[in-house]
Amino acid sequence: MILVPEHDRDFLIEDLRKANLDASSWYPSLTNFFPKDGDHNSLPQATAFENQVVNLWVNNGVCYWPNSFIKQIHKIYVSYQGNRFSRKN
């Protein structure tokens, strides 16, 4: 799991998937399940965390080639960092 700015998250996930790497953004905040006094925004940090998460799936292929997987993720992430400002608009 990594955290990226909310407005950039979907771009990074798209790039990871284009490289045939499984990634998702599903990480629900506890306030979705346990709202305080009916307020689903009672924990703003938890909501912010939920909106920044990128899950990197670990499966058998990753277990057999961990260094290759890490290098591939790093390459895409560095590329994403360099291109993210041009994607905002």
C-alpha positions in Angstrom: 0.0 0.0 0.0 1.2 3.5 -0.8 -0.4 6.9 -0.3 -0.6 9.5 -3.1 -2.4 12.8 -3.3 -6.1 12.2 -3.9 -6.2 14.1 -7.2 -3.4 11.9 -8.6 -4.4 8.5 -7.3 -6.5 7.3 -10.2 -3.7 8.3 -12.7 -1.2 6.2 -10.9 -3.6 3.2 -10.6 -4.2 3.5 -14.4 -0.5 3.4 -15.1 0.1 0.4 -12.8 -2.8 -1.5 -14.5 -1.4 -0.6 -18.0 1.8 -2.4 -16.9 -0.3 -5.4 -15.9 0.2 -4.8 -12.2 -2.9 -5.3 -10.0 -3.8 -2.2 -8.0 -6.9 -0.8 -6.4 -8.1 2.1 -4.3 -10.5 0.2 -2.0 -9.8 1.1 1.6 -12.9 2.3 3.3 -12.8 4.6 6.3 -14.1 3.2 9.5 -16.5 6.2 9.6 -18.4 4.4 6.8 -19.2 1.6 9.2 -19.1 3.3 12.6 -20.2 6.9 12.1 -20.1 9.0 15.3 -23.5 10.4 16.0 -24.6 9.6 12.5 -21.8 11.8 11.0 -19.8 9.9 8.3 -17.2 12.7 8.3 -16.5 12.6 12.0 -12.9 11.4 11.4 -11.5 13.6 8.6 -8.0 12.1 8.7 -9.5 8.6 8.2 -11.5 9.9 5.2 -8.4 11.6 3.8 -6.4 8.4 4.2 -9.2 6.4 2.4 -8.9 8.8 -0.6 -5.2 8.5 -0.9 -4.6 4.7 -0.7 -3.2 2.7 -3.6 -3.3 -1.0 -2.9 -0.6 -3.1 -4.6 -1.9 -6.7 -4.9 0.5 -9.4 -3.8 0.0 -12.8 -5.4 2.0 -15.9 -6.3 3.7 -14.1 -9.2 5.0 -11.4 -6.9 6.2 -14.0 -4.4 8.4 -15.7 -7.1 9.8 -12.4 -8.5 9.8 -9.9 -5.6 12.8 -7.8 -6.8 11.4 -7.5 -10.3 8.0 -6.5 -8.9 9.6 -3.8 -6.7 11.7 -2.5 -9.5 8.7 -2.3 -11.8 6.6 -0.5 -9.2 9.4 1.9 -8.5 9.9 2.7 -12.2 6.2 3.5 -12.7 6.0 5.5 -9.5 9.0 7.6 -10.5 7.5 8.1 -13.9 4.2 9.1 -12.3 6.0 11.6 -10.0 7.6 13.2 -13.0 4.4 13.4 -15.1 1.7 14.1 -12.4 1.8 17.8 -12.6 1.0 17.8 -16.4 -2.0 15.6 -15.8 -4.0 17.8 -13.4 -5.9 19.6 -16.2 
